Amino acid sequence: MLRSVSVETMWRDRPYAERVRAAGAAGFDLVDLWDWRTSDIDAVAAAGRESGAGVNGFFGNRDHPLCDPAARGDALDELARSLETAVRVGARQLHLFSNAIAGGRVVPAPPLPAEALRAACVEGVAAAAELARGSGVTLVLEHLNTVFLPGYLWDEVGEVVSAARQAGAPDVVGVAFDAFHQQLVGGRLTEHLEAAAPWLARFDVAEVPGRHEPGAGRSTSSICAVSWTGSAGTGRSRSRPCRATGGPRPPSRRSRRTSRRGGAGRAGRGPDMGSLEGSLEGRTAIVTGAGSYAGQGAAEARLLAEHGAAVVVADLPGSEGERVAAELARPGRFVPLDVTDEAAWDALAENVLAAYGRIDVLVNNAGVWLDEGLTGTSPEQYRRVVEINQTGVYLGMRAVVPAMRAAGGGSIVNTCSTAGLKGGGMPFAYAASKWAVRGMTRAAAHEHAGDGIRVNAICPGVIDTPMIEGGAENRARLAGFIPSGRLGTPEEVAELVLFLAGDGSRYITGAEIAIDAAVTA
């Protein structure tokens, strides 16, 4: 096992050569840099030879993105200069980035459809591999979290593994596994580490501040010999020799909400996921039917945003969606959407991917009520209810599943109803559409469980939203049918959606959860 430290984050008050000597004295085998052009690279290499801490790696590209076909020539020219330098100083690795990074900010990717953008990334990696072949330098694809670098395409290790695999150059291309970045953007460290093993070139760990020198700041160590045992009973293990370490790492920070409660700041840090503020940091959620200011969808959008998600409010033009989005706890956006329009769904998915680089959560909340029985429902009315309540859910799932699958998972929450749990006393078309949502939820959950996509249905009872007509008198009448004696609130439904959106519910999929104060018990 070889250990490396990023001298960008350690001993920062010293010249680079002195940092390398300090790393050698602290027992590190290797050092990592960021931009070789600004780090006195020849002095660094000389200090490494003296101290025994050689150069592991530095940026291969930074100014020009690999994933933009229009800029690929410039990216390869930049990489060629970095390769020449790496060979000259004996560096082992070059760090490759999907996007250009300027002034500490990610330059947005070109406005291409999601699949075209992924293909462009693979083509860029393959071209870089051809350039590096025979140099003895490994190209390491870097995943960085969007908490600190919004818009970065390779935001989870699954993205870089996919690009490395499709590039077809395992002798030249590897991936970095940064436990710090991965925990911030998705967690599931063991699962992703095992998936990354065949391409693993570096494993990064952020250690305790000042561990190697008092007051020196955070140390970043990299362990390149990785072994573990697989799932119970398999006895599977794998080990790879070290090829290097330590990549660029923004300063740590806590969610503004986490610091108040003292809890974990990412999904999956504890069983009570719904109660952990900041638990959806770095994730993107779409909530349909969220354009009614006092409605259930708006409450869901607000709560997801309060817990860190970037929320896209989707509803019909002329709704209050703009107002809802403008008042979210963190910047959101309103996108006009007719959930019965297939093209509109596809455009929404492409726009969200272009803006945020990911789709983690879909809440299919849009729906319509028709209080009529069988004979009182016209064919036109029936088709309208089914198109909105049932077909809209189908189109929504169909639009987001490819992006979720590519990212290694996601959560879909479909709004069903207690009308989907019983037939007696329920409006005919509405009940039919909600029973269909239950069936689609189960089928989709089973089909995509292996993709890491969870699909669940919530079944609200009588919730106090603008959909209920008749004023206080009707609300009082409805409350009389509820064992608790009161209507539910949109915020109470939103709490359930928050739980299902996060990793605290990671073993729940295909479920139908009633939130009805025992009406259907």
C-alpha positions in Angstrom: 0.0 0.0 0.0 1.3 3.4 -0.9 0.0 6.6 0.7 -0.2 10.0 -0.8 -1.1 13.5 0.4 -2.4 16.5 -1.5 0.1 19.3 -0.8 -2.6 21.7 -2.0 -4.4 21.2 1.3 -1.4 20.6 3.6 1.4 22.9 4.8 -0.1 25.7 2.7 2.1 28.4 4.3 5.2 26.9 2.7 6.6 26.8 -0.9 5.6 23.7 -2.8 9.1 22.0 -2.5 9.0 22.4 1.2 5.5 20.9 1.4 6.9 17.8 -0.5 9.8 17.5 2.0 7.3 17.8 4.9 5.2 15.0 3.3 8.2 12.8 3.0 9.1 13.5 6.6 5.6 12.6 7.7 5.9 9.2 6.0 4.0 9.7 2.8 5.2 7.9 -0.3 3.7 10.2 -2.9 2.3 13.7 -3.2 -0.6 15.1 -5.4 -0.9 18.6 -6.9 -3.6 20.4 -8.6 -2.4 22.6 -11.5 1.2 21.8 -12.4 1.6 25.1 -14.1 1.3 27.0 -10.9 3.1 24.6 -8.5 6.8 24.9 -9.5 6.6 21.4 -10.8 10.4 20.9 -11.4 11.2 22.0 -7.9 8.5 19.7 -6.6 10.0 16.7 -8.5 13.5 17.5 -7.2 12.2 17.7 -3.6 10.4 14.4 -4.1 13.6 12.7 -5.2 15.4 14.0 -2.1 12.7 13.2 0.4 11.4 9.9 -1.1 7.9 11.4 -1.7 7.5 11.2 -5.5 4.9 13.0 -7.6 1.7 10.9 -7.9 -0.4 13.1 -10.1 -1.9 16.5 -11.1 -4.6 17.9 -13.4 -4.5 16.7 -16.9 -7.2 19.1 -18.0 -8.9 22.0 -16.3 -9.4 24.9 -18.8 -11.1 22.7 -21.4 -13.8 20.1 -20.9 -13.5 16.5 -22.2 -17.3 16.2 -22.6 -17.8 19.2 -25.0 -17.2 18.0 -28.6 -16.6 21.6 -29.7 -13.8 22.0 -27.2 -12.3 18.5 -27.4 -9.3 19.6 -29.5 -8.3 22.2 -27.0 -8.8 19.7 -24.2 -6.5 17.2 -25.9 -3.9 19.9 -26.5 -4.0 20.8 -22.8 -3.8 17.1 -21.9 -0.8 16.6 -24.3 1.1 19.3 -22.4 0.3 17.8 -19.1 1.4 14.4 -20.3 4.7 15.7 -21.5 5.2 17.2 -18.0 4.1 14.1 -16.2 6.6 12.0 -18.1 9.4 14.5 -17.5 8.9 14.5 -13.7 7.9 10.9 -13.3 4.3 11.4 -12.3 2.1 8.4 -12.2 -1.4 9.9 -12.9 -3.2 12.7 -14.6 -6.6 13.7 -13.2 -9.3 14.2 -15.9 -12.4 16.3 -15.5 -15.7 16.2 -17.4 -16.2 20.0 -17.3 -13.9 23.0 -17.5 -13.3 24.6 -14.1 -12.6 28.3 -14.0 -12.2 30.4 -10.9 -13.3 27.5 -8.7 -16.6 27.2 -10.6 -17.7 24.6 -13.1 -18.3 25.8 -16.6 -21.7 24.4 -17.6 -21.8 21.5 -20.1 -23.1 22.2 -23.6 -26.9 22.1 -24.0 -27.0 18.5 -25.4 -29.6 15.8 -24.6 -28.5 13.7 -21.7 -27.6 10.6 -23.7 -25.7 12.7 -26.3 -23.7 14.3 -23.4 -22.8 10.9 -22.0 -21.7 9.7 -25.4 -19.6 12.8 -25.8 -17.9 12.1 -22.4 -17.0 8.6 -23.5 -15.6 9.8 -26.8 -13.5 12.4 -25.0 -12.1 9.7 -22.6 -11.4 7.3 -25.5 -9.5 10.1 -27.3 -7.5 11.0 -24.2 -6.6 7.3 -23.7 -5.2 7.1 -27.2 -3.1 10.1 -26.5 -1.8 8.7 -23.2 -1.2 5.1 -24.4 2.4 4.1 -24.1 3.3 7.0 -21.8 3.2 5.0 -18.6 0.8 7.5 -17.2 -2.7 6.5 -15.9 -5.6 8.8 -16.7 -7.9 9.0 -13.7 -11.5 10.2 -14.1 -12.5 12.4 -11.2 -15.9 12.5 -9.6 -16.6 15.7 -7.7 -19.7 16.5 -5.6 -22.2 19.1 -6.8 -22.6 20.4 -3.2 -19.5 22.5 -3.9 -19.3 22.3 -7.7 -22.9 22.6 -9.1 -23.2 21.4 -12.7 -20.3 19.0 -12.7 -21.3 16.0 -14.8 -19.3 13.3 -13.1 -20.9 13.9 -9.8 -20.9 10.2 -8.5 -18.4 7.4 -8.9 -21.0 5.5 -11.0 -20.7 8.1 -13.7 -16.9 7.8 -14.0 -17.1 4.0 -13.9 -19.6 4.0 -16.7 -17.3 6.3 -18.8 -14.2 4.3 -18.1 -15.9 1.0 -19.0 -17.4 2.4 -22.2 -14.1 4.0 -23.3 -12.6 0.5 -23.4 -9.1 1.3 -22.4 -8.5 -0.4 -19.0 -4.7 -0.3 -19.5 -4.8 3.5 -19.5 -7.9 4.7 -17.8 -8.9 4.3 -14.2 -11.2 6.0 -11.7 -10.7 7.8 -8.4 -12.9 6.9 -5.5 -13.1 9.9 -3.2 -15.0 8.8 0.0 -15.5 12.4 1.1 -17.1 13.5 -2.2 -19.1 10.3 -2.6 -20.6 10.6 0.8 -21.8 14.1 0.1 -23.4 13.3 -3.2 -24.9 9.9 -2.6 -23.4 7.8 0.1 -23.6 4.0 -0.4 -19.8 3.8 -0.2 -19.3 0.0 0.0 -21.7 -0.6 -2.9 -20.0 2.0 -5.1 -16.5 0.9 -4.1 -17.2 -2.7 -5.1 -18.6 -1.5 -8.5 -15.6 0.7 -9.1 -13.0 -2.0 -8.2 -12.1 -3.1 -11.7 -11.2 0.4 -12.7 -9.9 1.7 -9.3 -6.7 3.7 -9.6 -7.0 5.7 -6.4 -8.9 5.7 -3.1 -9.1 9.0 -1.3 -9.9 9.6 2.4 -10.2 12.9 4.1 -8.5 12.5 7.5 -8.6 14.5 10.7 -7.5 18.1 10.4 -3.9 18.6 11.6 -3.3 14.9 12.1 0.2 15.0 10.5 1.2 18.4 11.7 -0.5 20.7 14.2 -2.4 23.5 12.5 -1.6 22.2 9.1 -5.2 21.7 7.9 -6.9 18.6 6.6 -4.7 15.7 5.4 -5.8 13.7 2.4 -4.6 10.2 2.3 -5.0 7.7 -0.5 -5.0 3.9 -0.1 -4.4 2.2 -3.4 -4.4 -1.4 -2.4 -8.1 -2.2 -1.8 -9.5 -5.5 -0.6 -12.7 -6.5 0.9 -15.1 -9.4 1.2 -18.3 -9.4 -0.9 -21.8 -10.1 0.2 -22.5 -12.8 2.7 -21.6 -16.3 1.4 -19.8 -15.2 -1.7 -16.3 -15.1 -0.2 -15.4 -12.7 -3.0 -12.4 -10.4 -2.7 -10.2 -8.4 -4.9 -7.0 -6.5 -4.6 -5.2 -4.0 -6.9 -1.7 -2.6 -6.6 -1.4 1.1 -5.8 -1.2 3.4 -8.7 -1.5 6.6 -6.8 -3.6 9.2 -4.9 -5.2 12.5 -3.6 -7.2 14.7 -5.9 -8.7 18.2 -5.7 -10.8 18.7 -2.7 -12.8 21.8 -1.8 -13.0 22.9 1.8 -15.4 21.0 4.1 -18.6 22.7 5.2 -21.7 21.6 7.0 -25.2 22.2 6.0 -26.6 25.3 7.7 -29.3 23.1 9.2 -27.1 20.2 10.3 -25.1 22.4 12.6 -28.2 23.4 14.5 -29.3 19.8 15.3 -25.9 18.3 15.4 -27.1 15.4 13.1 -25.6 14.0 9.9 -25.9 16.2 6.8 -26.5 13.5 4.2 -29.2 11.0 3.5 -28.6 7.6 5.0 -26.6 8.6 8.1 -29.3 7.2 10.4 -32.6 5.4 10.5 -34.8 8.5 11.0 -34.0 10.0 7.6 -37.0 12.2 7.5 -35.9 14.1 10.6 -32.4 14.9 9.4 -32.2 18.4 8.1 -30.0 18.9 5.1 -30.4 15.2 4.2 -31.1 15.9 0.5 -28.1 18.2 -0.1 -26.8 17.9 -3.6 -29.9 16.1 -5.0 -32.5 17.3 -7.5 -36.2 16.6 -7.2 -39.1 17.2 -9.5 -42.6 17.6 -8.0 -45.6 17.7 -10.3 -48.8 19.4 -9.4 -46.9 21.7 -7.1 -48.4 24.9 -8.5 -51.3 25.3 -6.0 -49.8 27.5 -3.3 -51.8 25.8 -0.5 -51.7 22.4 -2.0 -50.0 19.1 -1.2 -47.4 19.4 -4.0 -46.3 22.8 -2.9 -45.9 21.5 0.7 -43.8 18.7 -0.6 -41.6 21.0 -2.7 -41.0 23.3 0.3 -40.0 20.5 2.6 -37.7 18.9 0.1 -36.0 22.2 -0.5 -35.7 22.9 3.2 -33.8 19.6 3.5 -31.3 20.6 0.8 -32.8 19.5 -2.5 -32.8 21.6 -5.7 -36.5 21.4 -6.5 -38.2 21.8 -9.9 -41.8 22.8 -9.5 -43.9 21.5 -12.4 -47.5 22.4 -13.1 -49.7 23.9 -15.7 -49.1 27.4 -17.0 -51.2 29.9 -15.1 -50.8 28.1 -11.8 -49.0 29.5 -8.8 -45.9 27.5 -9.6 -43.7 30.6 -10.1 -44.6 31.9 -6.7 -44.0 28.5 -5.0 -40.6 28.1 -6.7 -39.5 31.7 -5.8 -40.2 31.2 -2.1 -38.4 27.8 -1.6 -35.7 27.6 1.0 -33.1 27.2 -1.7 -33.3 28.4 -5.3 -35.8 26.4 -7.3 -37.4 26.8 -10.7 -40.9 26.5 -12.1 -41.3 24.6 -15.4 -44.8 24.6 -17.1 -45.9 21.0 -17.6 -49.0 19.2 -18.8 -48.4 15.7 -17.3 -50.4 14.1 -20.2 -47.9 15.4 -22.8 -45.1 12.9 -23.6 -43.0 15.5 -25.4 -43.3 17.9 -22.5 -42.1 15.3 -20.1 -39.1 14.4 -22.3 -38.2 18.1 -22.6 -38.5 18.6 -18.8 -36.1 15.7 -18.1 -33.6 17.1 -20.6 -33.8 20.6 -19.2 -33.4 19.4 -15.6 -30.3 17.3 -16.6 -28.8 20.2 -18.4 -29.4 22.6 -15.5 -28.5 20.2 -12.6 -26.8 17.2 -14.1 -29.0 14.7 -12.3 -32.5 13.7 -11.4 -32.7 12.0 -8.0 -36.3 12.3 -7.0 -39.6 12.4 -8.8 -42.9 13.0 -6.9 -45.8 12.3 -9.2 -48.3 14.4 -7.3 -50.4 15.9 -10.1 -54.0 14.7 -10.1 -57.6 15.6 -10.7 -60.8 14.7 -8.7 -64.2 13.8 -10.2 -66.9 13.1 -7.7 -69.1 10.9 -9.9 -70.2 7.3 -9.9 -70.2 4.8 -12.8 -73.3 5.9 -14.6 -72.7 9.6 -13.9 -69.3 9.6 -15.5 -69.2 10.4 -19.2 -66.5 8.7 -21.4 -64.8 12.1 -21.9 -64.7 12.6 -18.2 -63.3 9.1 -17.6 -60.6 9.5 -20.1 -59.6 12.9 -18.7 -59.2 11.5 -15.2 -57.2 8.5 -16.4 -55.0 10.7 -18.6 -54.0 12.9 -15.7 -54.0 10.5 -12.8 -52.7 7.4 -14.5 -51.0 8.2 -17.8 -49.3 11.2 -16.2 -47.7 9.0 -13.7 -46.6 6.5 -16.4 -45.1 9.3 -18.5 -43.3 10.8 -15.6 -41.6 7.5 -14.5 -40.7 6.8 -18.2 -39.0 10.2 -18.6 -36.8 10.0 -15.5 -35.8 6.3 -15.2 -33.0 6.5 -17.8 -31.3 9.3 -15.9 -31.8 7.6 -12.5 -30.5 4.3 -13.9 -27.4 6.0 -15.3 -26.7 7.7 -11.9 -27.0 4.4 -10.0 -30.4 5.0 -8.5 -33.2 7.4 -7.4 -36.6 7.5 -5.7 -40.0 7.9 -7.3 -43.0 8.7 -5.1 -46.4 8.2 -6.8 -49.4 9.8 -5.2 -52.1 7.2 -4.9 -55.1 7.6 -2.5 -57.2 5.6 -0.1 -59.5 5.4 -3.1 -56.8 3.1 -4.5 -57.0 0.8 -1.4 -60.8 0.4 -1.4 -63.7 0.7 -3.8 -66.7 1.2 -1.6 -68.0 4.8 -1.5 -65.3 6.1 -3.9 -65.8 8.1 -7.1 -65.6 5.6 -10.0 -63.1 7.1 -12.4 -60.9 8.5 -9.6 -60.8 5.1 -7.8 -60.0 3.3 -11.1 -57.1 5.7 -11.8 -55.6 5.3 -8.3 -55.9 1.5 -8.4 -53.9 1.7 -11.6 -51.2 3.8 -9.9 -50.8 1.1 -7.3 -50.3 -1.5 -10.0 -47.8 0.6 -12.0 -45.9 1.4 -8.8 -45.5 -2.3 -7.9 -44.5 -3.3 -11.5 -42.0 -0.4 -11.8 -40.5 -1.2 -8.4 -39.9 -4.8 -9.3 -38.5 -4.0 -12.7 -36.0 -1.3 -11.6 -35.0 -2.6 -8.1 -31.7 -3.8 -9.7 -31.1 -0.3 -11.0 -31.2 1.2 -7.5 -34.4 2.9 -8.3 -37.1 2.8 -5.6 -40.7 3.3 -6.5 -43.3 3.7 -3.8 -46.9 4.9 -3.5 -48.4 7.1 -0.8 -52.1 6.8 -0.2 -53.4 10.0 1.5 -56.8 10.0 3.0 -58.8 13.2 3.4 -56.2 16.0 3.3 -57.1 19.7 3.8 -56.2 21.1 0.4 -58.0 23.4 -2.1 -59.3 20.2 -3.8 -61.8 19.9 -1.1 -64.9 22.0 -1.8 -67.8 23.1 0.3 -66.0 25.2 2.9 -65.8 24.6 6.7 -69.1 22.8 6.8 -68.0 20.1 4.4 -64.6 19.8 6.1 -66.4 19.2 9.4 -68.6 16.6 7.8 -65.6 14.8 6.4 -63.8 14.9 9.7 -66.6 12.9 11.2 -65.7 9.9 9.1 -62.0 10.0 10.3 -61.2 8.0 13.5 -58.8 10.8 14.7 -61.6 13.4 14.1 -59.7 15.7 11.9 -58.4 16.1 8.3 -54.7 15.6 7.5 -52.5 18.5 6.4 -50.4 18.8 3.3 -47.3 19.2 5.5 -48.0 15.8 7.1 -48.1 14.2 3.7 -44.9 16.0 2.8 -43.1 14.4 5.7 -43.8 11.0 4.3 -42.6 12.1 0.8 -39.4 13.4 2.4 -38.8 10.1 4.1 -39.3 8.1 0.9 -37.1 10.5 -1.1 -34.1 9.9 1.2 -31.8 7.0 2.0 -33.5 6.4 5.3 -36.1 4.4 3.3 -33.4 2.7 1.1 -34.9 -0.8 1.7 -38.4 0.3 0.9 -39.6 -0.1 -2.6 -42.9 -1.3 -4.1 -44.7 -0.2 -1.0 -48.2 1.4 -0.6 -48.3 3.5 2.5 -51.6 4.8 3.8 -51.5 8.2 5.5 -55.2 8.4 6.5 -55.5 8.3 10.3 -56.8 4.7 10.2 -59.7 5.3 7.7 -58.7 2.1 5.9 -57.5 0.2 8.9 
